[in-house]
Amino acid sequence: MNELETKEQTKDLVFEFELDAPPKKVWRAISLPEFRDIWLPKGDLADAAPISSAPDEEVSYRMKDNEPPFLESEVTFQVRPDGDGGTILRVIHVLLDEQVTQQPLKAANNNRPVMMHAA
């Protein structure tokens, strides 16, 4: 794996789940506030209203951290039938804070000898 591949992989988090519930039920759970608030509290959202939505297919929310450095991200939920009556739920989490996403990866050890500073 080269450095370019590493940067591409760490840019977004993408998860895919196979659920036994029908797509309509999963859609209600991610799109209706009274159901969504059970597993995704309002405090985690920058705004309770979706950024974008394609009914029965995809909804995106802006999220925020409650602790420093107070990063913001966008989470998109994609719903599609699996062919057996269940649902495939895809979750895409993208960090929006450019300060963090553009920092180069640094080695934890610089392989230099430890030296004491003179007092």
N, C-alpha and C positions, 0 to 999 in steps of 0.2 A: 504494500500500500504506500503510495507516495503522499507528500504533503497536501497536494491539491485534493486528493480523494478524502483525506482527513478533514479538511476544511468544509468540503461539501457535506460530509456526514454529520458534522457537529452543528451545522447551521440551523436545521429544523429537527424537531422530534416528531416522528410519525409512528403511530400505533394503530393496529388493526385488530378488531375483536369480532369473534363470531358469537352472536347472541341467539338464544332460543326464542326470544320474543319477536312478534311480527313487526315489520318496519313502521307501521302507524303508531304502535305503542312506544317504540324507541323514539320516534319523532316527537311525540307528546312529551316524553321525559326530558328531552334536550331543548325544546322550544317554548313550552308553557312555563311561565315563572313559578306557578304553584308547585309544579313537579320538579323543575330544575333547581329550585332553592333547597331542596332536600339534599342533593348531592353536590351542588355547586353554589355555595353561599354567596349572597349579594356582596359581602365584604371582599370577596376575591375578584369581583368584577369592577372594572373602571366605570362601566355604565351598564345598567341592567338591560338596556335595549340592545338588540343585536346590531353589529356593524353592517352585516349583509345577511340575506336569507333567500333561499330558493325553496319554497314550500315542499315538504316531504323529501327533500334531497340534501340540503346543506344549510348550516347556520354558523355564523362567526361572531365571537364575542371578544371584546378587549378586556384583558385581565391586568391586574396590578399587584405588586408585592406590598405587603403591609409593613415590611421591615427594610432598613437601608440595604442596598442602594435604591430601593423603590423602583425596580425595573417594570416595564410594561411589555406585554406580549399579546399576540392574537392567537386565539384557539378556534379552529374550524372543525366542526363535526359533520361528517358526511355519512349519510344513511343510504344503504342499497339492499335490496332483497338478496338472499343467498341461494334461492331456487328450491329450498326445502321448507319454506314457510318461516324461516328465521331471518336474521338481519346481519349484515356486515357493517360494523360501525368503525369508521376511520377517523382518528383524532390527529390533527396536525397542529403542532404548537410552534409558533415562530416568535423569537425574541425580537422586539422592535427597537430596543435601545442600541443605537449605533456605536456608542462608546464600547460596549462589551463585545459586540459582534465583530468589530474591526481590530481588536487587540490581537497581536501575533501570539502564537503559542510559545511559551518559554519553558525551558528545561528547569526542573526542580533543583538540579544540581549543576553548577557551572563548571565543575571539575577543576577548580582552582584550589590551591592550598589555603587553609584558614590562616589568616594573619591578624595579629592584634594591632589595634591602632595605638600609636604612641600618645601618652598623656601629656 
